[in-house]
Amino acid sequence: MGSRGRPRGGREPEPGPEPEPEPVVVEGGRAERRRTARRVRRRRRTRRAGELPLLVVVALCIALLLKTFLVQAFFIPSGSMEQTIRIGDRVLVDKLTPWFGSEVERGDVVVFKDPGGWLKADAARPAPDPVGVKQIKQTLTFIGLLPSADEQDLIKRVIGVGGDTVKCCDARGRVTVNGSPLDEPYVNAGNAPSEIRFEVRVPAGRLFVMGDHRANSSDSRFHLDEAFEGTIDEDEVVGEAVVIAWPFGHWRRLDTPATFRMVPDQARREAHGRRRRRRALPFA
């Protein structure tokens, strides 16, 4: 009875070999991997294309900030500063230092707004640009990447500051500031320091300016009969021209000539002292 259900011989059946697992078939294989890679590349290109407008806006904002507060390019349309700065040169103007209270100094080359009537109304204008080009140039000019030929600005060298006495000329034909004669190597070759005789006491907060091409510059000397004897308001100064940036062949820094370091500064200190005393009077 105990052997019921067993095969003959009384032995247990030996277990057979376990079946091998069936291989997993990956649908698509290499073709699927290629499709996945293409989708990833498309997503990356789409993301980059979406970021491009943002990058352009950020770049334009930075350029506009640079133009407004730091540096701006200006186009030189006249020869009044030759040979230092020639017609067609582009200069970079530092607009930052005045924000920190830096004062304009003698010898600086400055860009300033037309005080009124210094620029001729019938001055020659460049030919109009075609539609499309004009709008592009206006945009680049607005953000400071292209100098404007339409702005009513002038560029001259500062000869005297508030409190100075500027005079022409001494026995050797030189311009003097506070009695100190100026040796002016920057004056255009063949020009006298000035063919116009004058003596001006520069009011506080104003500047006496002259072009380096003395025979071709309508500067302070030509406005002596106007209010403030041809001097300009310091507040009208846009900034100091620091470098000729273009063309590359004209590249140079516009440093202050050594001759102005010899001018006695007592007159300006006295002018500032008077202004400080006037401000202090209500508290005396």
Disulfide bonds with the S-S distance in Angstrom:
Cys168-Cys169 1.62
